[in-house]
Amino acid sequence: VFGNVNMTNHQYTPEYLIEQCSAADVTQHIKVSNPVGKKSTDGWGGLDDYVLHDELLNEEREEDGDRSLTLEQFILLSEELDNIYLHDYSLPDHCEQILYEETLYGAHQKYRIPSIVASYDLFQRVTQSGYSSSWPSLFFGKKGSNSKLHVDSGATGFFMYLVSGRKRWVVTSPSERPFLYESILKQGVAADVLGIDKHEDVNEFLSERFPLLHRAENIYEVIQEPGQLIY
């Protein structure tokens, strides 16, 4: 965990995101974040796809069957709904202007990747990979939003920079995988380790459904603060 990291020229507040990328279509990246410890889903990382509720459709949308959402609409909707979560939304693909600005001398980059991360970014050396140009991506969620324990897509390394709020990380040693009810196909685990020792009723639920879970010993927690980067 690295502290006092300054990666961007601007603070990515909701207002700034709307100013830069208001019309960007985020529909396919809006997820439902399930309560800690209670529910297992088939979605990657324990996340379900979000579908705009019928009561939120106006007459025009009802006629067209339009359930798409822009970034601005998502941000406004998230003020009303606690469990929706914008997940891994590629900024180079959908909102390049927030990363670069045009000058007389060409595009100027408005963000910085710390050298400790950039030096190990092997995707930049694999030119045919779509991953080489799809990051950085945006995650946006309210207090309580979460994803379940999972292996990162492609079993890759990762970094995350926190702009605001606090983020709790739970990391396990690979040696604990036999106790976590891992699903290879989903690149995740069925048991929600975020709920361990948080509430008595959650512990009881986890113990009954996943009796091997409490054999896992090498589980580590980190609280990430704004301005910190975890790698």
C-alpha angles and dihedrals in degrees: 000000000000121000134208092024116165108196103158138051090222134040107251097229120162088254092054092047090053091047092053104032109014096138098043111125109238098167098118093049100052111107138181112240111213125217117274115267098357113082137037118200138186091240121108110268090006091290125136124207114257120230120193108253119245093239090061094057120100122214094268092051092047091054094047097037087232112166098159121130132203122215091257092051091048093051091050091046092049088062087065101035122056101196106053117105133188105224129199098331109181111234097191090053099043111017108023092156091071089061102039138031126199117243134172087268097049134267116350117206113234097194136055130216111209112245093238087064100035094052090062097042097117092174088075087064094050101070096182094059117102088211091068092076105024098082148113094059133185128245119186125179142145128240109299096026113131148156123224127248109291145151111255116257109280089008087272130155118253146189131210128195117201117218100179141352124026129285126205116211125197113194127181134196115251087240089070095060095101089063098047101069092239122199109209093195093053095041088228144081131257096221116078104226090183087077098055112124093351100107131007094231091049091050090051092050093049093046093052097045100034107027094171093055096088091057089072107102107168099071117137131194129206128181110211118208130200112285093026125118122206119202 
